[in-house]
């Protein structure tokens, strides 16, 4: 007798990039983005494996990025 082995398809992996760059935005901005990203991932069958959080760094105020 032969046994058929089926492998369950693993979800695709995703990483969240959460950012705010203005003094008018707060930590709640990051939490809101996290919630929206997680909802998107859940509804599209994605597994979130990490996140990058960028807090209050603006390219216009960073002397390195302006050259």
Backbone bond lengths (Angstrom), bond angles and torsions (degrees), N, CA, C in turn:
res aa  C-N    CA-C-N  psi(-1)  N-CA   C-N-CA  omega(-1)  CA-C   N-CA-C  phi
1 X - - - 1.444 - - 1.527 108.61 -
2 X 1.294 115.41 136.63 1.466 121.10 -179.13 1.529 109.45 -103.45
3 X 1.320 116.21 135.01 1.454 120.84 179.92 1.522 108.97 -100.80
4 X 1.299 115.45 130.07 1.452 120.76 178.94 1.529 108.43 -91.99
5 X 1.314 115.79 122.54 1.461 120.97 -179.85 1.525 107.59 -105.51
6 X 1.311 114.77 122.72 1.462 118.53 176.47 1.514 108.60 -110.27
7 X 1.293 114.67 140.52 1.458 119.53 -179.65 1.519 108.58 -106.68
8 X 1.325 115.26 127.73 1.462 120.45 179.25 1.519 109.00 -69.37
9 X 1.331 116.16 134.77 1.455 120.56 179.55 1.528 109.52 -68.23
10 X 1.315 115.50 127.63 1.455 121.13 178.52 1.531 109.14 -79.89
11 X 1.332 117.37 142.95 1.466 119.42 178.55 1.527 110.86 -67.47
12 X 1.315 115.24 151.22 1.464 119.34 174.91 1.515 108.47 -68.82
13 X 1.320 115.56 149.61 1.457 121.33 -177.49 1.527 110.24 -94.70
14 X 1.333 114.65 150.20 1.459 120.79 179.60 1.522 109.17 -142.78
15 X 1.322 115.06 154.35 1.460 122.32 174.58 1.522 107.06 -125.25
16 X 1.324 116.30 136.72 1.468 120.84 178.25 1.527 110.10 -89.54
17 X 1.336 115.97 138.75 1.464 122.40 172.27 1.520 106.09 -114.66
18 X 1.325 116.86 111.93 1.459 122.96 -175.07 1.521 107.73 -115.08
19 X 1.354 116.81 130.33 1.451 118.92 -173.01 1.513 111.64 -147.03
20 X 1.315 115.85 142.74 1.451 120.57 161.74 1.509 107.76 -137.38
21 X 1.336 115.67 146.21 1.462 119.39 -172.95 1.516 113.10 -131.64
22 X 1.291 117.44 7.88 1.454 120.88 -175.54 1.515 110.34 -123.37
23 X 1.320 115.61 147.81 1.457 119.32 175.79 1.524 111.66 -65.26
24 X 1.335 116.80 -17.77 1.464 121.12 178.89 1.531 111.92 -78.65
25 X 1.312 117.24 -14.02 1.449 121.22 178.71 1.525 108.45 -98.20
26 X 1.322 115.97 155.55 1.466 120.97 -176.20 1.521 110.27 -132.99
27 X 1.303 114.90 -177.21 1.464 120.84 176.93 1.531 110.87 -58.22
28 X 1.337 117.45 -28.54 1.465 120.35 176.76 1.531 110.49 -62.45
29 X 1.344 116.58 -30.03 1.465 120.16 176.63 1.527 109.96 -61.16
30 X 1.325 115.79 -43.40 1.470 120.54 178.60 1.528 110.07 -64.66
31 X 1.319 116.84 -44.39 1.469 120.38 -179.99 1.533 111.20 -62.47
32 X 1.319 116.61 -40.13 1.460 120.38 177.67 1.517 111.74 -64.01
33 X 1.339 116.49 -42.62 1.464 120.32 177.35 1.527 110.68 -63.67
34 X 1.334 115.88 -41.82 1.466 120.07 179.77 1.536 110.38 -60.18
35 X 1.322 116.09 -44.62 1.461 120.83 -179.77 1.534 111.28 -62.70
36 X 1.336 116.06 -44.64 1.473 120.40 179.49 1.527 111.10 -64.08
37 X 1.331 116.36 -43.32 1.465 120.21 179.56 1.523 111.31 -63.94
38 X 1.327 116.46 -41.69 1.468 119.85 -179.80 1.525 110.49 -65.58
39 X 1.331 116.80 -40.34 1.468 120.17 177.39 1.528 110.54 -61.55
40 X 1.332 116.09 -43.16 1.468 120.38 178.44 1.528 110.28 -61.57
41 X 1.337 115.68 -47.46 1.464 119.66 -179.57 1.525 110.96 -59.94
42 X 1.313 116.46 -45.00 1.469 120.54 179.89 1.522 111.46 -60.37
43 X 1.323 116.61 -43.77 1.468 119.64 -176.44 1.526 113.02 -74.91
44 X 1.335 117.39 -14.38 1.463 121.04 179.44 1.530 112.98 -112.34
45 X 1.324 116.45 11.70 1.457 120.30 175.95 1.522 114.27 69.23
46 X 1.311 117.63 30.02 1.463 121.77 179.94 1.522 110.69 -99.12
47 X 1.310 116.81 146.19 1.460 122.17 176.92 1.529 107.81 -105.49
48 X 1.323 116.82 115.97 1.457 121.25 179.29 1.527 108.04 -78.06
49 X 1.341 115.66 120.62 1.465 120.03 -176.88 1.531 112.71 -108.94
50 X 1.333 116.67 -2.65 1.454 118.64 178.67 1.513 110.86 179.00
51 X 1.320 114.54 176.72 1.457 119.07 177.46 1.526 109.94 -151.71
52 X 1.314 115.05 149.94 1.454 122.89 172.39 1.519 106.45 -113.85
53 X 1.312 117.19 130.36 1.454 121.14 179.91 1.524 108.25 -118.47
54 X 1.328 116.06 124.81 1.458 123.33 -179.13 1.521 106.98 -115.93
55 X 1.333 117.12 110.90 1.465 121.79 -174.81 1.519 111.79 -107.32
56 X 1.329 115.80 118.05 1.462 124.46 167.03 1.519 115.54 52.77
57 X 1.303 117.81 42.27 1.461 120.77 171.84 1.524 106.60 -115.66
58 X 1.282 115.16 118.28 1.455 120.08 179.77 1.522 109.28 -104.23
59 X 1.302 116.95 137.23 1.461 121.06 178.73 1.524 111.06 -61.77
60 X 1.333 117.76 -30.11 1.462 119.13 -178.21 1.521 111.61 -74.98
61 X 1.339 118.58 -19.69 1.464 120.08 179.22 1.527 112.14 -103.25
62 X 1.325 117.41 0.93 1.447 121.99 -179.90 1.527 109.19 -97.54
63 X 1.337 119.01 110.69 1.448 120.92 -175.51 1.522 113.92 -62.57
64 X 1.328 117.25 -26.29 1.471 120.07 179.75 1.514 110.24 -69.93
65 X 1.330 118.57 -41.89 1.465 120.82 -176.48 1.522 112.29 -73.05
66 X 1.335 118.23 -20.57 1.458 120.59 -179.97 1.525 112.25 -86.18
67 X 1.339 116.69 -14.23 1.450 120.96 176.67 1.470 111.22 76.72
